[in-house]
C-alpha cells in the first residue's frame, strides 16, 4: 500500500506505521520534521524520513527536534535541533 499524504494536514504515514510528524511545504519541496523526546538522537534517525521518498515530491533537508543542546548533523540531509528553537 502506498503512503498516504493528506495535503490539508501536512502529515505523512504509510501502512507500516512509519510517519513524519510535520511537513513544511515551500514551493515544490517538502521539508520533514520529526519530534522526539531524546537528548541523544541516533544516526539512523534518517530511516524515518525514507517514507517520503514514495510520495513523488522533492524532499528538502529534514530536522529532528529533540532535547539536544546544540545543532547536531545526523546526515547530509538531516539535522538534530534543540526544541528550544521553537
C-alpha positions, 0 to 999 in steps of 0.5 A: 500500500502506498503512503498516504499524504493528506495535503490539508494536514501536512502529515505523512504515514504509510501502512507500516506505521512509519510517519513524519510528524510535520511537513513544511511545504515551500514551493515544490519541496517538502521539508520533514520534521520529526519530534522526539523526546531524546537528548541523544538522537541516533544516526539512523534517525534518517530511516524515518524520513525514507517514507517520503521518498514514495510520495513523488515530491522533492524532499528538502533537508529534514530536522529532528527536534529533540532535547539536544543542546546544540545543532547536531548533523545526523546526515547530509540531509538531516539535522538534530535541533534543540526544541528550544528553537521553537 
